[in-house]
C-alpha cells in the first residue's frame, strides 16, 4: 500500500500557511516545506518563512538547510524529502515549488535525467565568450516558461534545463505529469482557487509587509557576510531587485515596484503550473478554512 501524503500547494501569498498549520495540529502532522527559497539560511523575511510562533504550532522540516552561497537542486531536495515522507506518520507538504512536487511524484524526473558533459561544456563556453544572457536566450527559444522562471545569472539551472531538453527532446516545463500508477506515494493535493485580482493584491501586500519588516536590512546583512548578487540564493524575488538599492544603482521605490510586478507574474506562472496537475483539488477561496480542513481530514482518513 502506498504511503499517504497531504500537499497544500499553490502560488505565493495564496494562504497555504493559514490552511496547513491548523490542519497539521488536528492531524498531529508534520510539515515538510516545499519551497526552493526557504531552504536557505539567513533569508527569513524575503522568503516568507514561518515565524517562531507558527513553527511552534507544528514540526517543520527542510527549512534553513543550505548556505546562500550554495546551489540546491531538485534531486537534492527529493533525496532529503523522501525519507521524511516515508517515516513521518502524517507528512504534509506545503509550498509552491512545483518542480519539487514533480520530483517527489515521479520515478524519473529531470533531476535524474542523465548528464552530458559535452552539452554542459558547450554552454559554459558560450557563457564565457558571449555572457550568461546568450545562454539564457537559447533557453527562451526552446522553453520560454522555464526561462521566465530562471534568472540569466542562475547559469547552472539554465544550462541544466537546456541539457534536459537536448537529452529528452521535451522542455522542462512540459515534462509529463505522473499517473497515479507511477507515483511512489498516494498524494492528497489541495490548493486555493484564488481569484487573480485577489492574488495580485495579496502579492502586493506581502511585498509591502516584507519591506516594513526589514527586508533591506536582511539583504544588507547577507552582503556583509560576503554574499553577492551572483550567488544562487540571490536570484530569488526581492533579493535580486534590492541588491542594486544597496549600491545606489536603483531607488527603493523602483525596486519595490519591480518586486511587486515580478511577484505577480511569478504567481501567475505558478498557478498555470499547478492548473496542469489534475490531481489537485481546488478549494473555494470564499469558504471558511475550517470547511476545507474538515474535508481534507475526511479524504485522508477515510480512503
C-alpha positions as CSV (number, residue, x, y, z in Angstrom):
1,X,0.0,0.0,0.0
2,X,1.3,3.4,-0.9
3,X,2.1,5.9,1.8
4,X,-0.4,8.7,2.0
5,X,0.9,12.3,1.7
6,X,-1.0,15.5,2.0
7,X,0.1,18.5,-0.1
8,X,-1.1,22.1,0.4
9,X,0.2,23.8,-2.8
10,X,-0.4,26.8,-5.0
11,X,1.0,30.2,-5.8
12,X,2.7,32.6,-3.4
13,X,0.5,34.5,-1.0
14,X,-2.4,32.2,-1.6
15,X,-3.0,31.2,2.0
16,X,-1.1,27.9,2.2
17,X,0.3,28.6,5.7
18,X,-3.0,29.6,7.3
19,X,-4.6,26.3,6.0
20,X,-1.7,24.0,6.7
21,X,-1.0,24.9,10.3
22,X,-4.4,24.1,11.8
23,X,-4.6,21.1,9.6
24,X,-1.3,19.8,11.0
25,X,-2.4,20.4,14.5
26,X,-5.7,18.5,14.0
27,X,-4.0,15.5,12.3
28,X,-0.8,15.6,14.5
29,X,1.0,16.0,11.2
30,X,4.4,17.4,10.4
31,X,5.1,20.0,7.7
32,X,7.7,19.4,5.0
33,X,8.5,22.7,3.4
34,X,8.4,22.6,-0.4
35,X,9.9,26.0,-1.2
36,X,13.1,26.5,-3.2
37,X,14.0,29.6,-1.3
38,X,13.1,28.7,2.3
39,X,15.8,26.1,2.2
40,X,18.4,28.9,2.5
41,X,19.7,30.1,5.9
42,X,19.6,33.8,7.0
43,X,16.8,34.5,4.5
44,X,13.7,34.8,6.6
45,X,11.8,37.9,5.5
46,X,12.1,37.7,1.8
47,X,11.2,34.0,1.7
48,X,8.2,34.4,4.0
49,X,9.4,31.6,6.3
50,X,7.1,30.5,9.1
51,X,7.5,32.6,12.2
52,X,8.7,31.3,15.5
53,X,5.1,31.1,16.7
54,X,4.0,29.3,13.5
55,X,6.8,26.8,13.8
56,X,5.7,26.1,17.4
57,X,2.3,25.0,16.1
58,X,3.7,22.0,14.2
59,X,7.1,20.4,13.5
60,X,8.7,21.8,10.3
61,X,11.3,20.2,8.1
62,X,13.6,21.3,5.3
63,X,13.9,24.9,6.5
64,X,17.4,26.6,6.7
65,X,19.4,23.7,5.4
66,X,21.6,25.3,2.7
67,X,24.1,28.2,2.8
68,X,23.1,31.1,0.5
69,X,26.4,30.6,-1.3
70,X,25.5,27.1,-2.4
71,X,23.3,25.7,-5.2
72,X,20.5,23.4,-4.3
73,X,18.9,21.0,-6.9
74,X,15.6,19.2,-7.2
75,X,17.4,15.9,-6.8
76,X,19.0,17.1,-3.5
77,X,15.6,18.2,-2.3
78,X,14.0,14.8,-3.2
79,X,16.8,12.9,-1.5
80,X,16.1,14.8,1.7
81,X,12.3,14.8,1.5
82,X,11.6,11.2,0.5
83,X,12.9,9.7,3.8
84,X,10.6,12.2,5.7
85,X,7.6,11.1,3.6
86,X,8.4,7.5,4.3
87,X,8.8,7.8,8.0
88,X,6.6,10.6,9.3
89,X,3.1,9.3,10.3
90,X,1.3,12.3,8.7
91,X,3.6,14.2,6.2
92,X,2.2,17.4,4.9
93,X,4.0,19.1,2.0
94,X,3.5,22.9,2.0
95,X,4.8,25.1,-0.7
96,X,4.7,26.5,-4.2
97,X,7.7,24.9,-5.9
98,X,6.1,22.7,-8.5
99,X,9.4,21.1,-9.6
100,X,9.9,19.8,-6.1
101,X,6.4,18.2,-6.1
102,X,7.2,16.7,-9.6
103,X,10.5,15.3,-8.3
104,X,8.7,13.6,-5.4
105,X,5.9,12.3,-7.7
106,X,7.9,10.7,-10.5
107,X,10.4,7.9,-10.5
108,X,12.1,9.7,-13.3
109,X,12.4,13.5,-13.2
110,X,14.6,15.9,-14.9
111,X,16.8,15.8,-11.8
112,X,17.5,12.1,-12.7
113,X,17.9,12.5,-16.4
114,X,21.5,11.6,-17.4
115,X,24.1,14.3,-18.0
116,X,26.2,15.1,-21.0
117,X,29.5,16.9,-20.3
118,X,29.7,18.0,-24.0
119,X,26.4,19.9,-23.8
120,X,27.4,21.5,-20.5
121,X,30.9,22.4,-21.8
122,X,29.3,24.0,-24.9
123,X,27.0,26.3,-22.9
124,X,29.8,27.1,-20.4
125,X,32.0,28.2,-23.3
126,X,29.1,30.3,-24.7
127,X,28.7,32.0,-21.3
128,X,32.4,32.8,-21.1
129,X,32.5,34.1,-24.6
130,X,29.1,35.8,-25.0
131,X,27.8,36.2,-21.5
132,X,25.1,34.5,-19.4
133,X,22.3,36.3,-21.3
134,X,23.3,34.5,-24.5
135,X,22.8,31.1,-22.8
136,X,19.5,32.3,-21.3
137,X,18.3,33.3,-24.8
138,X,18.9,29.8,-26.0
139,X,16.6,28.5,-23.3
140,X,14.0,31.1,-24.1
141,X,13.8,29.7,-27.7
142,X,13.1,26.1,-26.6
143,X,11.4,26.5,-23.2
144,X,10.1,30.1,-22.6
145,X,8.2,29.0,-19.5
146,X,11.3,27.8,-17.7
147,X,13.4,30.7,-19.0
148,X,10.9,33.1,-17.5
149,X,11.3,31.4,-14.1
150,X,15.1,31.4,-14.1
151,X,17.4,34.4,-13.9
152,X,20.1,34.6,-16.5
153,X,22.7,34.6,-13.8
154,X,21.4,31.3,-12.5
155,X,23.6,29.7,-15.0
156,X,23.7,26.2,-13.5
157,X,20.0,25.7,-13.7
158,X,19.7,27.4,-17.1
159,X,22.3,25.0,-18.5
160,X,20.7,22.0,-16.8
161,X,17.3,23.0,-18.4
162,X,19.0,23.1,-21.8
163,X,20.7,19.8,-21.2
164,X,17.4,18.1,-20.3
165,X,15.8,19.5,-23.4
166,X,18.6,18.3,-25.6
167,X,18.7,14.8,-24.0
168,X,15.0,14.2,-23.9
169,X,13.5,16.4,-26.6
170,X,11.0,17.7,-24.0
171,X,11.2,21.1,-22.4
172,X,11.5,21.1,-18.6
173,X,8.1,22.9,-18.3
174,X,6.5,20.1,-20.4
175,X,7.9,17.1,-18.7
176,X,5.0,14.6,-18.3
177,X,2.9,14.6,-15.2
178,X,2.9,11.3,-13.3
179,X,0.0,9.0,-13.5
180,X,-1.4,7.6,-10.2
181,X,0.0,4.2,-11.0
182,X,3.6,5.6,-11.4
183,X,3.6,7.6,-8.2
184,X,5.6,6.3,-5.3
185,X,3.1,7.9,-2.9
186,X,-0.6,8.5,-2.7
187,X,-1.0,12.2,-2.8
188,X,-3.9,14.2,-1.5
189,X,-3.2,17.6,-3.1
190,X,-5.2,20.8,-2.4
191,X,-4.9,24.5,-3.5
192,X,-7.0,27.6,-3.2
193,X,-8.8,28.7,-6.3
194,X,-7.9,32.3,-5.6
195,X,-9.2,35.0,-8.0
196,X,-6.4,36.6,-10.0
197,X,-7.1,40.1,-8.7
198,X,-7.2,38.9,-5.1
199,X,-4.0,37.0,-5.7
200,X,-2.3,40.1,-7.1
201,X,-3.5,42.3,-4.2
202,X,-2.2,39.8,-1.7
203,X,1.2,39.7,-3.5
204,X,1.5,43.5,-3.4
205,X,0.5,43.5,0.3
206,X,3.1,40.8,1.1
207,X,5.9,42.8,-0.6
208,X,4.9,45.9,1.5
209,X,4.9,43.9,4.6
210,X,8.4,42.4,3.8
211,X,9.8,45.9,3.3
212,X,8.2,47.0,6.6
213,X,9.7,44.0,8.4
214,X,13.2,45.0,7.3
215,X,14.0,43.1,4.1
216,X,16.5,45.7,3.0
217,X,18.4,45.2,6.3
218,X,18.2,41.4,5.8
219,X,19.9,41.8,2.4
220,X,22.5,44.2,3.8
221,X,23.4,41.6,6.4
222,X,23.8,39.0,3.7
223,X,26.0,41.3,1.8
224,X,28.1,41.9,4.9
225,X,28.5,38.1,5.1
226,X,30.1,38.0,1.7
227,X,27.0,37.1,-0.3
228,X,27.0,38.7,-3.7
229,X,24.1,39.1,-6.2
230,X,25.6,36.4,-8.3
231,X,25.1,33.7,-5.7
232,X,22.2,31.3,-6.4
233,X,20.1,32.3,-3.4
234,X,20.2,36.0,-4.5
235,X,18.2,35.2,-7.7
236,X,15.1,35.0,-5.6
237,X,12.4,37.6,-5.8
238,X,13.1,40.6,-3.6
239,X,16.7,39.8,-3.2
240,X,17.8,40.4,-6.8
241,X,15.8,43.6,-7.0
242,X,17.1,45.1,-3.7
243,X,20.8,44.3,-4.1
244,X,21.2,47.2,-6.5
245,X,19.5,49.5,-4.0
246,X,22.3,48.9,-1.6
247,X,24.8,50.1,-4.2
248,X,22.8,53.1,-5.2
249,X,22.1,51.7,-8.7
250,X,18.3,51.6,-8.1
251,X,16.0,53.6,-5.9
252,X,14.0,51.8,-3.2
253,X,10.7,52.8,-4.8
254,X,11.8,51.5,-8.2
255,X,12.9,48.2,-6.6
256,X,9.6,47.8,-4.8
257,X,7.7,48.3,-8.0
258,X,9.8,45.7,-9.7
259,X,9.3,43.2,-6.9
260,X,5.6,43.6,-7.0
261,X,5.4,43.3,-10.7
262,X,7.7,40.2,-10.8
263,X,5.9,38.6,-7.9
264,X,2.5,38.9,-9.6
265,X,4.0,37.4,-12.8
266,X,5.6,34.6,-10.8
267,X,2.3,33.8,-9.0
268,X,0.6,33.7,-12.4
269,X,3.1,31.2,-13.7
270,X,2.8,29.1,-10.5
271,X,-1.0,29.0,-11.0
272,X,-0.5,27.9,-14.6
273,X,1.9,25.2,-13.5
274,X,-0.5,23.8,-10.8
275,X,-3.6,24.0,-13.1
276,X,-1.9,21.4,-15.3
277,X,-1.9,18.9,-12.4
278,X,-5.1,17.0,-12.5
279,X,-4.5,15.6,-9.0
280,X,-5.1,18.9,-7.3
281,X,-8.4,19.6,-5.6
282,X,-9.2,23.3,-5.9
283,X,-10.7,24.8,-2.8
284,X,-13.3,27.6,-2.7
285,X,-11.5,30.8,-1.7
286,X,-14.6,32.2,0.0
287,X,-15.4,29.2,2.1
288,X,-14.1,29.1,5.8
289,X,-10.8,27.4,6.3
290,X,-12.4,25.0,8.8
291,X,-14.6,23.7,6.0
292,X,-11.6,22.8,3.9
293,X,-9.7,21.3,6.9
294,X,-12.6,19.0,7.7
295,X,-12.8,17.9,4.1
296,X,-9.1,17.2,3.9
297,X,-9.1,15.2,7.1
298,X,-12.1,13.2,5.8
299,X,-10.4,12.5,2.5
300,X,-7.2,11.5,4.2
301,X,-8.7,9.3,6.9
302,X,-11.5,7.6,5.0
303,X,-9.6,6.3,1.9
